[in-house]
């Protein structure tokens, strides 16, 4: 058994039997899997407005279905939303002890060895950041209860299995067939990630609310473009009949003109002509311009810049520049807060008891520096007597520090060359 009895936010003891089994399954909810509903093929302005209005009231089934379909049908939206997700999930997670005290270091090592560096945890950030598109993401946690309480398995759950409460629209509840307001989620059983994309109701969150309008308008342009391209450049087949032609004669001529577009062969009665009129002055530029404009607006909404986000002044920084840095920092902060509040504190409390301070789990974003400018500045400061640890220099330039003998050596500082040695060359003056 665990060393400490876990309780929820109201002081009610948590049953270990609930934590060790899966709950968001058809046997509990009464809702069958998978969901086969589709919304996108029948989308038009009035229906989209109704879907978004219902989602704002907490009825999110159609909106969540549409959000998933947009990612399947719209290549540009899929690209930019994956780019934004990967900007966070590609970061290395870091566990820092609350202090250098042996107990705090032991707790941090436990979290690192038993949770963060396990294979099950590696895909957890990917599951949680799915909430960027849909407004929230829910992951069910299956715990292992014994000598230690450890989250051993993480199961992504379809967001359509959950609903917001009708009273406040801020509490996420499990959908259960026959229960209008759903059922409260068991404490410590679920990780609910609601990224702070905007202020207001969580039900009105999610980038798919913006992407839905762009998806619909772009689909209209793409359909018109495809229709235009079917006949673009083809000569107009103009049939001519005399004043005495009967209705049957006109039908024969019309059929012949139509067949020329498919079979390139036709017959017409004597006295009837078919003329080919070349198409001139037509262009598909308006369709292309509209599609590009919509894609740019989606890019601005999702990754904070127009285009695909790949533009950069330096090729080596291309990947880091795909998502605006302040957006990336915000997403990393939201993800770290969810893990800290809903899993890390719980795991520490269950295995070590409540603590005054808890380890920090976060996703540090590497800062890019111009090494030449930085090294010149450090060299000038050391020449003027500033003491700088060599280990800091190794960290910045990304080199491994030479191994020390057992027992360790004193801290090494950068030094100015001795007076008897050759005078160092002055560093080149690089304008900042």
HELIX and SHEET records of a PDB file:
HELIX    1   1 UNK A   16  UNK A   19  1                                   4    
HELIX    2   2 UNK A   26  UNK A   29  1                                   4    
HELIX    3   3 UNK A   40  UNK A   42  5                                   3    
HELIX    4   4 UNK A   45  UNK A   56  1                                  12    
HELIX    5   5 UNK A   61  UNK A   73  1                                  13    
HELIX    6   6 UNK A   75  UNK A   89  1                                  15    
HELIX    7   7 UNK A  102  UNK A  111  1                                  10    
HELIX    8   8 UNK A  112  UNK A  116  3                                   5    
HELIX    9   9 UNK A  119  UNK A  122  1                                   4    
HELIX   10  10 UNK A  124  UNK A  128  1                                   5    
HELIX   11  11 UNK A  131  UNK A  134  1                                   4    
HELIX   12  12 UNK A  159  UNK A  161  5                                   3    
HELIX   13  13 UNK A  202  UNK A  204  5                                   3    
HELIX   14  14 UNK A  208  UNK A  231  1                                  24    
HELIX   15  15 UNK A  247  UNK A  260  1                                  14    
HELIX   16  16 UNK A  285  UNK A  303  1                                  19    
HELIX   17  17 UNK A  315  UNK A  317  5                                   3    
HELIX   18  18 UNK A  325  UNK A  339  1                                  15    
HELIX   19  19 UNK A  340  UNK A  344  3                                   5    
HELIX   20  20 UNK A  345  UNK A  352  1                                   8    
HELIX   21  21 UNK A  371  UNK A  383  1                                  13    
HELIX   22  22 UNK A  390  UNK A  397  1                                   8    
SHEET    1   A 2 UNK A  94  UNK A  96  0                                        
SHEET    2   A 2 UNK A 360  UNK A 362 -1                                        
SHEET    1   B 3 UNK A 149  UNK A 157  0                                        
SHEET    2   B 3 UNK A 137  UNK A 145 -1                                        
SHEET    3   B 3 UNK A 190  UNK A 193 -1                                        
SHEET    1   C 3 UNK A 162  UNK A 164  0                                        
SHEET    2   C 3 UNK A 172  UNK A 176 -1                                        
SHEET    3   C 3 UNK A 179  UNK A 184 -1                                        
SHEET    1   D 2 UNK A 236  UNK A 240  0                                        
SHEET    2   D 2 UNK A 273  UNK A 277 -1                                        
END                                                                             
